[in-house]
Amino acid sequence: MTGYGQPAFKKGFVVIKNSDTLRGYIYYNILKAPLFELRYKSSARTPEIIIPSAEIESFWIKGEGKFIGAPVLLLATDPHEENKMLFKNWIPVIALLKELIKGPQYSLYKIEFEKKRFFICYEDTPRTVEELVDIEIPGYFPNKGFRQQLSALLDSQDRFQEQIGYMEYEEPALKKAFVYLNERDRSIIKSRSKTRRWYVGAGVSQMIPSLGSHFYTVKEMAPCLGVSLTVGYTRPWLGLTEKLISGSNLTLSAGRSRYQPFGADSGFKKNTHDILLATLSTNLSYCLLQRFHYNLYTGLEPYGQIGLYSPTKMSEDDENVWKQIPRKSINGLMLGMNATARIDLAKFSMAVSYSLLTLSTMGETGTLDCRRKSVMVYYYF
């Protein structure tokens, strides 16, 4: 059994620079993370292959997070006895860096090779990555150059300058600094996902519409099967975390149902109304489960929808119906709240929703309501 922290092949995937994605197992040693190459296996029993860092766009290891391949200037020190000074040499390499914070202006990365070394990426340039300098060799003056590097990104009167002056070369302190640096642009993502993911989708719904000429005469119509098309987006809540996902979508739904008059025979007859719904909703979901191939979310979805209930031509002679409601199209705005659950894959997602609360519309032309149970499939692009 592999103990915690021991070297092992872990599940993961590698994005090659030609856009191919390799899924399988990646060798990881927490004490000596991959720096210039990856050991990869497509399955637990296949031979391993070596992938050089120059061919890697990014990779992800289960339980460890996201890494990128990037050109960097790696710091090498050259001690000199004279004046006990350290001379710095910069070696251009393509290294594998672990992503700690991904921000709109400045991102923080690290490598763990003999000791932790941290890097800053200036996102407004073509992926320029620079090592944050921290050199401590016994007998030589320490070089805390990372403080000057971070200080130069702020105004000299900024309130955070004092904290930088005493900052230690530790992950929690550096993360705090990068959050502050990026908050000025009101966007920070401590995650491996894009800021916003757009999607389109389609699905089916069990629709239970209601209709009445007045709110006190509202009656449930026959349940019917509807089809839906949707477009929308999701993003980390307030741009901060993948645990909470927010988003919005616009959904168009259509179905056909029958109004059953009071006191009339409940047997099946011709449908009386075409049902058209345009729904604009916003949602907030919490990640219950994170796994290698999928994430499971559940949440709430308040919505507003415009409904149009139009008489069908085939029901024009159904006098029992038109004695109780007007033979005309009825429209109105309905509000409500759905409970949702969703499984996210790499490019696809499947979601189910159920109406927890609905509020009928009370317009001059009549009163509408509609409850739904839906199953949708989304494609992200």
DAJOVEN-V879102 format. One line per field, one symbol per residue. ss: DSSP state (@ for helix, = for strand, . for the rest). phi: phi as a letter, one per 20 degrees, with the letter a starting at -180 (. if undefined). burial: b if it has 16 or more other C-alpha atoms within 10 Angstrom, else e. Layout:
ss: ???
phi: ???
burial: ???
This chain:
ss: .......=========....========...=....=====.......====@@@======...================.@@@===================..========..=======.....====...=.......=.@@@@@@@.........@@@@@.....@@@@@@@@@@@@@....==......=================..@@@.==...==============...=================...............==================....=================.@@@...@@@@.......===============...============.==....==============.
phi: .effnfgaedfabceefenfdddrccfccfebfgdcaddccfbfdefecddfffedeabcdgndoeccdbfcdeecdcfcffmlddeddddfbddddeedcdcfdcddcbcccmbfcdcddefedflfdcfeebcccgncffdeffffffffedffeffegffffdfeecggfffgffffgeffdlbbceadeffcdebcabacceecfcbafcfedfcfefgbeddccbbabcbgglmdbffdddrbbdcdcbbbcdedffmefeffcffdcedccdddccbccdfebdcgebcdccadcfbccedcddfeffdfeefgfffdcfebfccrdddabdecbbdddfccbcccbbfebccfecdfeqccbadbcccccdceb
burial: eeeeeeeebbbbbbbbeeeeeebbbbbbeeeebbbbbbbbbbeeeeebeeebbbebbbbbbbeeebbbbbbbbbbeeeeeeeeeebeeeeeeebbbbbbbbbbbbbbbbbbbeeeebbbbbbeeeeeebbbbbbbeeeeeeeebebbebbbeeeeeeeeebeebeeeebebeebbebbbebbeeeebbbbbbeebebbbbbbbbbbbbbbbbbbeeebbbbbbbbbbbbbbbbbbbbebbbbebbbbbbbbbbbbbbbbbbeeeeeeeeebbbbbbbbbbbbbbbbbeeeeeeebbbbbbbbbbbbbbbbbbeebeeeeebbeebebeebbbbbbbbbbbbbbbbeebbbbbbbbbebebbbeeebbbbbbbbbbbbbbbe
